[in-house]
């Protein structure tokens, strides 16, 4: 029994007590359940059994008080069992359940109690509900099982006249064990484990956005697992030699990761009873802990492999499961609802909860299991007796429909996963959700005539020939004028070779003549190609070389046969013109490779778009449309031609007017403009111009960028206007979706809306499968408006325009945009997929961060970019603040709405965001923020001060860094390292050596090296630092281990030690065998290796052969072999018959060491050539001293000779092989060659060449593959 003076809280109780103290009126910590009892229950005996149980379970009588020594718990008066007969009520069960829910909705009084209640409700003859409720401070879920089973045992013994089983264990046993653990060595060992396991923990998210703070209640969805599914779960687990609960955790975790895995992993919360092997196993109390489980497996692996890796991690965490998660939260600063230690809880309860009650049947219903911060997935029962899936969710984060949706979806996911070979084959959306995404949200079929844009324009002009059709600064054209002049020019163009399938370039300033030119080109049957007159000649030439236009309409003579406006004919009959499937225009956009690419759009596509817009917005003869978008931007297409087909008037803005808000406002007034378009960033400037005040009612369209909600609201505060948000790429005839962003819209963010006529918008995962509503994926477009493709670039067309898997014979286009579908079917735009950044291991979408900033209501516009900072990648927000708002207020507001990893490190306030000529955000013109240099001890006078100043100059820092600062963490790279060594040699007359910069990048460390003149060529070089056991990376053929620097940076807190060849030292000779060489390496390693720690090994290329031999020797020496990873390395036997490398081959190994494919530069054969080439490429190896370069030659030739004499030996341990998938296509070299030489072979492949396997891209992926192999130590 607890001492009379009370006892302190156990660690398990502390977090619960403080959470309840912060919200005393919250009843959610009441854990409750009821047992449905059917049969001839002896009420008196049953109530006596309950009383006896209460007497044994002291936790049910606890009281809590706070005094000078902290919170104390003591035993008070026990709760009295209650009996209520509701059998006379109209609906007895409903009456009882209402009373049960009312009791659980009452917050507990921790000081006065009671903390528990037990009520037996009589529903009728032989029908009862027994309600059990206890505060979570008194009991956890297993404690509830103990007391209900105890009542069943006591009652059954009394009924059957038998002796009752032994009593429950006393509470003091749990209190004493807790105190012993706090003071024992085990706690320190557990802490060390968790510090290592969570060292690089990413920011954690749930299945929904928002703060994860428990509400006063929760939503619940419950589904029974079909018997066949439960049996399949048990069978697949048995096949993998796993318990079914571990298999279930892996599968539920995989489901969670589909929603939360921004860093390629999900962090689950896994309840841990903490009772196995405990003296307090039978103490009814609270002992449960919630352990963070990092789920990082490869979904492409066989399901059994994936689940086994999760199970292995589970076993590790359980071994250290006594250490409290509340303490981990505090240590990691994961306090509050926005910084989480773990995401959703996955709770597997593999036991029958209902007690055995003699002569009766009993079934259990759990009504509450404690607080629900986010969402909890529970599986109750046993596969052979029946499993139930329960999902409890915080109502502040999830609606009831969303919770039910997760239950249905998870059930479908489990069903598909247990029938699949690997999880990569399993869709996330249910079949119903997939159908709704593909067809329900895309029911856009609408009749559209099979005609051309030129035919529509001809009909429009013919309705009223004398009506004013086009006005500009210098002239106006009636419909008849436009028809006559365009027909005459079309005839001339046809005479010069224009016609269907041909292209005519147009490079004219904005004017009435530009409209004539565009229409004439299309009437000739050709497609028009707009070219900006202000573009550099080199860009124009690149466009013309690709497009091969038959003529150029321009003011000035150019690169092609030019037809000037002054030479255009005034009479002539237009030819027959194009067909609906002919190209109407070609617009060039920027290419990811730097070369512009031309998008070919056919007449049928743009006809669909324009007729939809005409009918959707009722545009007609009374409208005046302002044409201000450059013709090279596809929004101009509807500005030019929509008024011509509707009988509206087209008003041409003067050249460059689109950049001047005052001029635009003047044009609106002068021409009576009713309809115009803005890119959101330009709209921001327009609203801030004083001239925009007092304008007549307008119909505004925005597209080209995300429309911020604050800007939408600012429009309606400033103007009387309809506001419509459109979205679409050039590859899909201007716009494919629309949203009414009127004054009544309060969406956050503003959606891009619903698809236009005859258009399908799919949100798909990386395997091009439909996603459920609310989940972000890639936006794909299908339907009538798709472009034909990229002009003369079949490769690009085939890469981005793929067969539509949902509509036979159709195509779909990969936008590269991230999006999600709302519950109402509208789509939210989330930014570009290729803007994705990694911040502290978390993948971050800048568009999502910008959307979060806009949601604060403090900014009119925002652009978020990533900049290499100190240390690592930093988020920078460039913002246009709302009037009266400040950056500090914005920073505070962002902290309340964005996870830590998504909070910008720096803010730059701007009057307006810079725009390109097309009115889009000019990211290159965004100014860099000032980022402070990291703080620490000031450099000491002398060498430290000189090194610090040199780093500041090379890296353009605002001040010299601290003595502890590291060059690479401050933003340095290999090229700037070259500059640093040259500058230090100039200042000090001593060169520390480029290798020394890699091995000792700190200011103080490098200063010490200057005195030792160490060139970083020693047998062991430290490439990274940390507290974990080192990873030894063995040199490739060239003898140097500098190539592993990127891998070291990808493994934080894990020292990477490069093992280098003795051949680099002219005074050393190589031993006579590869075994002897490896033996020497092992001897060096053991001089510095932590005692008892596993030896982790890695090797690339020839270094892999050495690493495998080293592993053999580690095992035979009785040491613990940890991870063994070979990067595109193959056994010595594979090379035995190959000729040995000559001197030229050996020198060319320097290229491979620099990550450059030697085969791509066959002309480089001499040392001087190769070193000069490497210097030009910024490789540190280009500045090797001549003696060291000769050492590389010796290492290549000598080690290769040893390899050809080496007999590979087998080891017992596992081997991870990572192949270069773009190499060895002949099949001669295969990873399976290692299978007889190791205990277990795991093979992976990267889509790279051999020389790229140690670069930054490969290293990041190798680090991820290595993580589970290194997780034990």
Buried (B, 14 or more C-beta within 10 A) or exposed (E): EBEEEBBBBBBBBBBBBEBBEEBEEBBBBBBBBBBBBBEEBBEEBBBBBBBBBBEBBBBBBBBBEEEEEEBBBBBBEBBEBBBBBBBEBEEBBEBBBEBBBEBBEEBBEBEEBBBBBBBBBBBEEEBBBBBBBBBBBBBBBBBBBBBBBBBBBBBBBBBEEEEBEEBBBBBBBBBBBBBEBBEEEBBEEBBEBBBBBBBBBBBBBBBBEBBBBBBBBBBBBBBBBEEEBBBBBBBBBEEBEBBBBBBBBBBBBBBBBBBBBBBBBBBBBBBBBBBEEBEBBBBBBBBBBBBBBBBBBBBEBBBBBBBBBBBBBBEBBBEBBBBBBBBBBEEBEBEEBBBBBBBBBBBBBBEBBBBBBBEBEBEBBBBBBBBBBBBBBBBBBBBEEBBBBBBBBBBBBBEEEBBBBBBBBBBBBBBBBBEBEBBBBBBBBBEEBBBBBBEEBBEBEEEBEEBBBBBBBBEBBEEBBEBBBBBBBEEBBBBBBBBBBBBBBBBBBBEBBBBBEBBBBBBBBBBBBBBBBBBBBBBBBBBBBBBBBEBEEEBBBBBBEBBEBBBBBBBEEBBBEBBEBEEBBEEBEBBEBBBBEBBBBBBBBEEEEEEBBBBBBBBBBBBBBBBBBBEEBEBEEEBBBBBBBBBBBBBBBBBBBBBBBBBBBBBBBBBBBBBBBEBBBBBBEEBEBBBBBBBBBBBBBBBBBEBBEEBEEBBBBBBBBBBBBBBBBBBBEBBEBBBBBBBBBBBBBBBBBBBBBEBEBEBBBBBBBBBBBBBBBBBBBEEBBBBBBBBBBBBBBBBBBBBBBBBBBEEBBEEBBBEBBBBEEBBBBBBBBBBBBEEEBBBBBBBBBEBBBBBBBBBBBBBBBBBBBBBBBBBBBBBBBBBEBBBBBBBBBBBBBBEEBEBEEBBEBBEEBBBBBBBBBBBBBBEBBBBBBBBBBBBEEBEEBEBEBBEEEEBEEEBBBBBBBBBBBBBEBEEBBBBBBBBBBBBBBBEBBBBBBBBBBEBBEBBBBBBBBBBBBBBBBBBBBBEEEBBBBBBBBBBBBBEBBBBBBBBBBBBBBBBBBBBBBBBBEBBBBBBBBBBBBEEEEBBEBBBEBBBBBBEBBEEEBEEEBBBBBBBBBBBBBBBBBBBBBBBEEEBBBBBBBBBBBBBBBBBEEEEBBEBEBBBBBBBBBBBBBBEEBEEBBEBEEBBEBBBEBBBBBBBBEEEBBBBBBBBBBBBBBBBBEBEBBEBEBBBBBBBBBBBBEEEEBBBEBBBEBBBEBBBBEBEBBBBBBBBBBBBBBBBBBBBBBBBBB
